[in-house]
Amino acid sequence: MEGITFPLLTALWLGILTSISPCPLASNIAAVSFIIKRVDKTAAVLSSGMFYTLGRVIGYTLLGAFITSSLLSIPQTSHFLQTYMNKILGPVLMVTGLFLLEFIQFPSLGFSVSEKVTARLKNPGMMGSLLLGVLFALSFCPISAAFFFGSLIPLSLKHNSGIILPSVYGVGTGLPVLIVAILIAAGIKNIGTLFKRITFFEYWMRKTTGVIFVLIGIYYVLTHIFYLPLS
C-alpha cells in the first residue's frame, strides 16, 4: 500500500487495539452502561454511541494536532525530525513493541476521570456523551499512552498528518461502543459476552502487534541507522 492508505489503516488498527485493551475497555464498558440506560429509545442509543465516538475523535484530534503542529512549527525541531525521523522511529517502535510484549513497563500518564465527574456527565442529552468521550480519550493509561505517544504521534509526524491520523485513531477507539449501540438499537440486548470474548482476542492481538512493532523497528534501525541494504 502506498501514500496515506497504510498510515490510515495503521492508525485505525492502533485505535481499535487501544479500545479493547484492559484500561480503555473499562471506560468503554462504562460508556456502554450509560447507553443501556436509554435502551428503550433507539434513536437515543444510536446518538449516544455516535456522540461518544465523536468525543473521542475530538479529544485525540485536538491533542494530536497540538503536539504535531507545535513540534513542526519550530524550524529547528522540524528540520531535526525531517532529517532523523526514520532513525528515531526504529527505536521508538522497538520500545513500544517490547512494552506491548510486557518486557518493559511505563508509569501511568495523563489523568483519570473520577466517579464524581463521570456521574455528572452521565445525564440525558448528547452533550453528556460527547464530553464523556473527550474525557475518556484524555484519560491515558500505560497501554493507551504507548499506542498514542509511542506509535501514533511518530506516525503523524512522519506523514505530517496531525489531524487526519489522530481522527482515524479516535474513530478506532470508539468503535466498540458504537457497535454496541447499533446492536442495542437493533434489538440485540444480550451483549454481555461480547466484551468477554474481546478480552481474549485482545491479548493475542496485542502480542502480535508487539512482535510486528519490534520487527519493523529492527528493520528501521538496520536500514536507517546502520544503512544495511535490506530493501
C-alpha positions in Angstrom: 0.0 0.0 0.0 1.3 3.4 -0.9 0.7 7.0 0.1 -1.7 7.6 3.0 -3.6 4.3 2.8 -1.2 2.3 5.0 -0.8 5.1 7.7 -4.6 5.4 7.8 -5.1 1.7 8.3 -2.3 1.6 10.9 -3.9 4.5 12.8 -7.3 2.7 12.7 -5.8 -0.6 13.9 -4.0 1.2 16.7 -7.2 2.8 17.8 -9.1 -0.5 17.7 -6.4 -2.2 19.7 -6.4 0.6 22.2 -10.1 0.4 22.6 -10.1 -3.3 23.6 -7.0 -3.1 25.9 -7.9 -3.6 29.5 -7.9 0.0 30.8 -9.6 1.7 27.8 -12.0 -1.2 27.6 -13.1 -0.4 31.1 -14.0 3.1 30.1 -15.8 1.8 27.1 -17.9 -0.5 29.2 -18.8 2.4 31.4 -19.9 4.3 28.3 -22.0 1.2 27.3 -23.7 1.2 30.8 -24.7 4.8 30.1 -26.1 3.9 26.7 -28.0 0.9 28.1 -29.9 3.2 30.4 -31.7 4.5 27.4 -32.3 1.1 25.7 -36.0 1.9 25.2 -35.1 4.7 22.9 -33.5 3.5 19.7 -32.6 7.0 18.4 -31.1 8.0 21.7 -29.0 4.9 21.9 -27.5 5.4 18.4 -27.0 9.1 19.1 -25.2 8.4 22.4 -22.9 6.0 20.7 -22.1 8.3 17.8 -21.6 11.4 20.1 -19.4 9.3 22.4 -17.2 8.2 19.5 -17.2 11.8 18.2 -16.0 13.0 21.6 -13.1 10.5 21.5 -12.2 11.7 18.0 -12.3 15.3 19.1 -10.1 14.6 22.1 -7.4 12.7 20.2 -7.5 15.1 17.2 -7.0 18.2 19.3 -4.2 16.7 21.3 -2.5 15.1 18.2 -2.8 18.4 16.2 -1.4 20.4 19.1 1.6 18.1 19.6 2.5 17.7 15.9 1.9 21.4 15.0 3.9 22.5 18.0 6.8 20.3 17.0 6.7 21.0 13.3 6.2 24.8 13.8 9.7 25.1 15.3 12.2 25.3 12.5 15.0 23.6 14.3 12.7 20.8 15.5 11.0 20.4 12.1 14.4 20.1 10.4 15.6 17.7 13.0 12.5 15.5 12.6 12.7 15.6 8.8 16.4 14.6 8.9 16.3 12.0 11.7 12.6 10.8 11.9 13.4 7.4 10.3 16.3 6.9 12.7 14.1 7.8 15.7 11.1 5.7 14.5 13.1 2.4 14.7 14.0 2.6 18.4 10.6 4.1 19.3 8.7 1.2 17.6 11.0 -1.4 19.3 10.4 0.1 22.8 6.7 0.3 22.2 6.7 -3.3 20.9 8.6 -4.5 24.0 6.1 -2.7 26.2 3.2 -4.5 24.4 5.0 -7.8 24.9 5.3 -6.8 28.6 9.1 -6.9 28.7 9.2 -3.3 30.0 6.7 -1.2 31.8 5.9 2.5 31.9 4.2 4.6 34.6 0.7 5.9 34.1 0.3 9.1 32.1 -2.4 11.6 31.9 -5.2 11.8 34.4 -8.1 9.6 35.5 -11.7 10.5 35.4 -13.2 10.4 38.9 -16.5 8.7 39.5 -18.0 12.0 40.6 -17.1 13.7 37.3 -18.3 10.6 35.3 -21.6 10.7 37.3 -22.1 14.4 36.4 -21.6 13.6 32.7 -24.0 10.7 32.7 -27.0 12.8 32.1 -29.6 12.7 29.3 -28.5 14.6 26.2 -25.9 14.2 23.5 -23.6 16.7 25.2 -23.1 14.3 28.1 -22.0 11.5 25.7 -19.7 13.9 23.8 -17.9 15.2 26.9 -17.7 11.7 28.3 -15.9 10.6 25.1 -13.5 13.6 25.3 -12.6 12.9 28.9 -12.2 9.2 28.4 -9.9 9.8 25.4 -7.6 12.0 27.5 -7.6 9.6 30.4 -4.3 7.9 29.4 -3.2 4.6 31.0 0.2 3.0 30.1 -1.2 1.0 27.2 -3.2 3.8 25.6 -0.2 6.2 26.1 2.1 3.7 24.4 -0.1 3.5 21.4 -0.8 7.2 21.2 2.5 8.8 22.1 4.8 5.9 21.1 3.1 5.0 17.8 0.5 7.4 16.5 2.4 10.7 17.2 5.6 9.4 15.5 3.4 8.2 12.6 1.7 11.6 12.4 5.0 13.4 12.4 6.5 11.2 9.7 3.5 11.8 7.4 2.9 15.4 8.5 -0.7 14.5 9.5 -1.6 16.0 12.8 -5.4 15.9 12.2 -6.4 13.0 9.9 -4.4 10.2 11.6 -5.4 11.2 15.2 -9.0 11.5 14.0 -8.9 8.0 12.4 -7.3 6.7 15.6 -10.1 8.3 17.6 -12.7 6.5 15.5 -11.0 3.2 16.2 -11.0 3.8 19.9 -14.8 4.5 19.9 -15.8 1.6 17.6 -16.7 -0.9 20.3 -19.2 1.5 21.9 -20.6 2.5 18.5 -21.0 -1.2 17.5 -22.7 -2.0 20.9 -25.1 1.0 20.3 -26.0 -0.3 16.9 -26.6 -3.8 18.3 -28.8 -2.5 21.1 -30.7 -0.3 18.7 -31.2 -3.4 16.5 -32.8 -5.2 19.5 -29.8 -7.4 20.3 -29.6 -6.9 24.1 -27.6 -10.0 25.2 -24.2 -8.5 24.5 -22.6 -9.2 27.9 -20.4 -12.0 26.4 -19.2 -9.7 23.6 -16.7 -7.9 25.9 -15.6 -11.2 27.5 -14.7 -12.5 24.1 -13.0 -9.3 23.1 -10.6 -9.5 26.1 -9.5 -13.0 25.0 -8.7 -11.8 21.5 -7.1 -8.6 22.7 -4.3 -10.5 24.5 -3.2 -12.2 21.3 -3.7 -9.2 19.0 -1.6 -7.0 21.4 1.2 -9.6 21.5 1.1 -10.0 17.7 1.2 -6.2 17.3 4.1 -6.0 19.7 6.1 -8.5 17.7 5.3 -6.6 14.4 6.4 -3.3 16.0 9.7 -4.9 17.2 10.4 -6.4 13.8 9.6 -3.1 11.9 11.7 -1.2 14.5 14.6 -3.6 13.8 14.2 -3.0 10.1 14.2 0.8 10.5 17.3 0.5 12.7 19.2 -1.7 10.3 18.3 0.4 7.2 18.3 3.9 8.5 21.0 3.8 11.3 23.3 1.0 10.0 22.4 1.6 6.4 22.2 -2.1 5.5 20.6 -2.7 2.1 17.7 -4.8 3.1 15.1 -3.5 0.6 
